[in-house]
C-alpha cells in the first residue's frame, strides 16, 4: 500500500476513536468557568469545533474553528475539517521526514571523503 494510503487509513482509524469536539459555548455561568470561556464570550464567539491532527499515531496539533453563531456544526462542516486535519497532519509529517532526509544527507556528505583525501591516509 502506498505511503499516502497507509497514512489515510491510519488517520481514518484514529479519527473514529478521537472524534472532533463540537460544542456551543454555554451561556449558563454555572456550567463551568474558565479564562478561555470568558475570553471567547467577550469577543462574542459562541461555538467551537476542534479536530485533532494525528501523524504516526501521535497528536501533532489541532484545527480549531470558532464562530459567533451558537449551536452545533453541520456534519458537512465536521467532515470538511476532518479532511483538512488529515491533509495538514500529512503535510506536517512530510515536512518532518524531508528535514530528516536533508539532515542525513548533510551528515553523509560531511563524513564522505574525496578520492584525494582518502588516498592520502
C-alpha positions as CSV (number, residue, x, y, z in Angstrom):
1,X,0.0,0.0,0.0
2,X,1.5,3.4,-0.9
3,X,2.5,5.7,2.0
4,X,-0.4,8.1,1.4
5,X,-2.9,5.2,1.5
6,X,-1.4,3.9,4.8
7,X,-1.4,7.4,6.3
8,X,-5.1,7.9,5.2
9,X,-6.1,4.5,6.7
10,X,-4.3,5.3,10.0
11,X,-5.8,8.8,10.2
12,X,-9.3,7.4,9.5
13,X,-8.9,4.8,12.2
14,X,-7.7,7.3,14.7
15,X,-10.4,9.8,13.9
16,X,-13.0,7.1,14.6
17,X,-11.6,7.0,18.1
18,X,-10.7,10.7,18.6
19,X,-13.8,12.3,17.3
20,X,-13.9,16.1,16.9
21,X,-15.5,18.1,19.7
22,X,-18.3,20.3,18.5
23,X,-19.9,22.3,21.2
24,X,-21.7,25.6,21.8
25,X,-20.1,27.9,24.4
26,X,-22.6,27.7,27.2
27,X,-24.2,30.8,28.4
28,X,-25.0,29.1,31.7
29,X,-22.5,30.6,34.1
30,X,-22.9,27.6,36.4
31,X,-21.9,25.2,33.7
32,X,-18.2,25.9,34.0
33,X,-15.9,28.8,34.5
34,X,-12.6,29.3,32.7
35,X,-10.5,32.1,31.3
36,X,-10.8,30.7,27.8
37,X,-14.6,30.5,28.0
38,X,-14.8,34.1,29.4
39,X,-12.4,35.4,26.7
40,X,-14.4,33.7,23.9
41,X,-17.7,35.1,25.2
42,X,-16.1,38.6,25.5
43,X,-15.2,38.5,21.8
44,X,-18.7,37.1,21.1
45,X,-17.7,33.6,19.9
46,X,-20.4,31.1,20.7
47,X,-19.4,27.8,19.1
48,X,-16.1,25.9,18.7
49,X,-15.1,22.9,16.7
50,X,-11.7,21.2,17.3
51,X,-10.3,18.3,15.3
52,X,-7.0,16.6,16.2
53,X,-4.0,16.5,13.8
54,X,-2.6,13.0,14.1
55,X,0.5,11.7,12.4
56,X,2.1,8.3,13.1
57,X,-0.3,7.7,15.9
58,X,0.8,10.9,17.7
59,X,-1.1,14.1,18.3
60,X,0.7,16.9,16.5
61,X,-1.8,19.7,16.8
62,X,-5.4,20.6,16.3
63,X,-7.5,22.5,13.8
64,X,-9.9,24.8,15.6
65,X,-12.8,26.7,14.1
66,X,-14.9,29.2,16.1
67,X,-17.9,31.2,15.2
68,X,-20.3,33.8,16.6
69,X,-23.5,31.8,15.9
70,X,-24.3,29.3,18.7
71,X,-25.1,25.7,18.1
72,X,-23.5,22.6,16.7
73,X,-21.7,22.4,13.4
74,X,-23.2,20.6,10.5
75,X,-22.0,17.1,9.6
76,X,-20.6,18.5,6.3
77,X,-18.6,21.1,8.2
78,X,-17.2,18.5,10.6
79,X,-16.3,16.2,7.6
80,X,-14.6,19.1,5.8
81,X,-12.5,20.0,8.9
82,X,-11.6,16.3,9.3
83,X,-10.3,16.2,5.7
84,X,-8.3,19.4,6.3
85,X,-6.9,17.8,9.5
86,X,-5.8,14.7,7.8
87,X,-4.1,16.6,5.0
88,X,-2.5,19.0,7.5
89,X,-1.1,16.2,9.6
90,X,0.3,14.5,6.4
91,X,1.9,17.8,5.4
92,X,3.5,18.2,8.8
93,X,4.7,14.6,8.7
94,X,6.1,15.0,5.2
95,X,8.0,18.2,6.2
96,X,9.5,16.4,9.2
97,X,10.6,13.5,7.0
98,X,12.0,15.8,4.4
99,X,14.0,17.6,7.1
100,X,15.3,14.3,8.4
101,X,16.5,13.3,4.9
102,X,18.2,16.6,4.5
103,X,20.0,16.2,7.8
104,X,21.1,12.7,7.0
105,X,22.3,13.8,3.6
106,X,24.4,16.6,5.2
107,X,25.8,14.1,7.7
108,X,26.7,11.7,4.9
109,X,28.3,14.4,2.9
110,X,30.4,15.6,5.8
111,X,31.7,12.1,6.5
112,X,32.4,11.2,2.9
113,X,36.0,11.9,1.8
114,X,37.2,12.8,-1.6
115,X,39.4,10.4,-3.6
116,X,42.4,12.7,-2.9
117,X,41.7,12.8,0.9
118,X,41.2,9.0,1.1
119,X,44.4,8.1,-0.9
120,X,46.5,10.4,1.4
121,X,45.5,8.4,4.5
